[in-house]
Amino acid sequence: MLHIPSVEEWWRLTDKYPQFRQPSNLTLKEYGYMRLFELIEEQRPKRVLEYGHGFSPTLFEYCLKHGIEIWGVDDHMDLHYFPPKEVWYENHKRILRDQFPGAKFILGQLGTRQDTMKELPKSYFDLVCSVSVLEEIGDEGTILSILKHAGTLLKPGGMFANTHDIVFENPRRSKLLVNWLRAAGFDVELTHREAEILNGSSRYVPWNRALLENPTQAMLCYNLGDLDRMFSGHWSTLFSCVTKAGQAGVAHLISEAAGELDRRNAREIAARDDSERRAVEGGPAGARLRAEITRLEGELAELHRQLATTRAYVGILD
Ligand SMILES: C[S@@+](CC[C@H](N)C(=O)[O-])C[C@H]1O[C@@H](n2cnc3c(N)ncnc32)[C@H](O)[C@@H]1O
């Protein structure tokens, strides 16, 4: 499922979760958490992992209140909006670990960090999720490693749900996200209307009704008083919820692998043909062929000469 929220949806969700019905600089994040609450109510996962929670207590509070096992994984990174390392760890303890002893917090990052890989159990979670994390990761290799790692943590059929903040003029990122999710082994089934998002079409959600955040305010909020502008706010968000590969995802992976094998075979055949051609050219057969070509070129030159002479005679007779 791929979804850009509308104002109506925000209104409906804030009816259910009234603590969020207020003016805010964090509209997209609040939407993301409300949408996760609703997903949890619909799908009833027993074990949830939030990666990239930062200092947000929202999902921990919600899950523990509803008797759901909740884990969190995040760590200090040298991002421009991060407080210094000691302050980050102190906030993490004060705002999260001390407040929610029933939750399990891992200091780490999804992706390639070996310590995190060891600490998070595989095929364990029913839901792995994040709010406003993936848009910050620009590099394709890193994003793929995060998605693949998330896939290993999920039980078969488990859900992977994220909000990815967007600006409308760049639908390319939505296409990439869908490709990356598929490459990481998730089933991504899009309805015809959802596929419109990938074209940046306003047929999916009329842009004048889309849920927007004020980019300038978000920029100021994230800059945390820095004098240099480091961050441009986003406009809206893309909510995606996909499942760990069932049959469709496995079929897609197999066809991708088959395609790659075909391409590799074609490259190998071309390389072999090339080296065979070079061997023939360099050996006695090549020498014979070259002599034959020289002879034929001589004959051709002679024929051209005769043709020119004949044409000259015809010219005189005319
Ligand atoms: C914009 S903050 C979002 C925080 C929180 N979800 C919210 O909406 O308030 C992005 C967070 O993602 C975290 N992050 C980035 N890459 C991550 C990764 N590979 N694994 C876990 N967390 C990651 C960062 O450390 C940061 O805390």
Ligand as a Chemical Component Dictionary entry (heavy atoms), coordinates in Angstrom:
data_LIG
# 
_chem_comp.id                   LIG 
_chem_comp.type                 NON-POLYMER 
_chem_comp.pdbx_formal_charge   0 
_chem_comp.three_letter_code    LIG 
# 
loop_
_chem_comp_atom.comp_id 
_chem_comp_atom.atom_id 
_chem_comp_atom.alt_atom_id 
_chem_comp_atom.type_symbol 
_chem_comp_atom.charge 
_chem_comp_atom.model_Cartn_x 
_chem_comp_atom.model_Cartn_y 
_chem_comp_atom.model_Cartn_z 
_chem_comp_atom.pdbx_ordinal 
LIG C1  C1  C 0  14.014 12.730 11.484 1  
LIG S1  S1  S 1  14.438 11.659 12.790 2  
LIG C2  C2  C 0  12.875 10.990 13.122 3  
LIG C3  C3  C 0  12.670 10.723 14.592 4  
LIG C4  C4  C 0  11.288 10.227 14.956 5  
LIG N1  N1  N 0  10.890 9.083  14.188 6  
LIG C5  C5  C 0  10.273 11.338 14.823 7  
LIG O1  O1  O 0  9.500  11.302 13.850 8  
LIG O2  O2  O -1 10.255 12.245 15.647 9  
LIG C6  C6  C 0  15.322 10.356 11.976 10 
LIG C7  C7  C 0  15.923 9.363  12.934 11 
LIG O3  O3  O 0  16.326 8.225  12.194 12 
LIG C8  C8  C 0  17.504 7.699  12.779 13 
LIG N2  N2  N 0  18.136 6.787  11.830 14 
LIG C9  C9  C 0  18.721 7.075  10.651 15 
LIG N3  N3  N 0  19.210 5.957  10.078 16 
LIG C10 C10 C 0  18.885 4.938  10.900 17 
LIG C11 C11 C 0  19.113 3.526  10.856 18 
LIG N4  N4  N 0  19.775 2.960  9.844  19 
LIG N5  N5  N 0  18.662 2.767  11.878 20 
LIG C12 C12 C 0  17.996 3.332  12.913 21 
LIG N6  N6  N 0  17.772 4.659  13.010 22 
LIG C13 C13 C 0  18.205 5.451  12.016 23 
LIG C14 C14 C 0  18.298 8.943  13.154 24 
LIG O4  O4  O 0  19.263 8.635  14.131 25 
LIG C15 C15 C 0  17.170 9.851  13.654 26 
LIG O5  O5  O 0  16.979 9.698  15.026 27 
# 
loop_
_chem_comp_bond.comp_id 
_chem_comp_bond.atom_id_1 
_chem_comp_bond.atom_id_2 
_chem_comp_bond.value_order 
_chem_comp_bond.pdbx_ordinal 
LIG C1  S1  SING 1  
LIG S1  C2  SING 2  
LIG S1  C6  SING 3  
LIG C2  C3  SING 4  
LIG C3  C4  SING 5  
LIG C4  N1  SING 6  
LIG C4  C5  SING 7  
LIG C5  O1  DOUB 8  
LIG C5  O2  SING 9  
LIG C6  C7  SING 10 
LIG C7  O3  SING 11 
LIG C7  C15 SING 12 
LIG O3  C8  SING 13 
LIG C8  N2  SING 14 
LIG C8  C14 SING 15 
LIG N2  C9  SING 16 
LIG N2  C13 SING 17 
LIG C9  N3  DOUB 18 
LIG N3  C10 SING 19 
LIG C10 C11 SING 20 
LIG C10 C13 DOUB 21 
LIG C11 N4  SING 22 
LIG C11 N5  DOUB 23 
LIG N5  C12 SING 24 
LIG C12 N6  DOUB 25 
LIG N6  C13 SING 26 
LIG C14 O4  SING 27 
LIG C14 C15 SING 28 
LIG C15 O5  SING 29 
# 
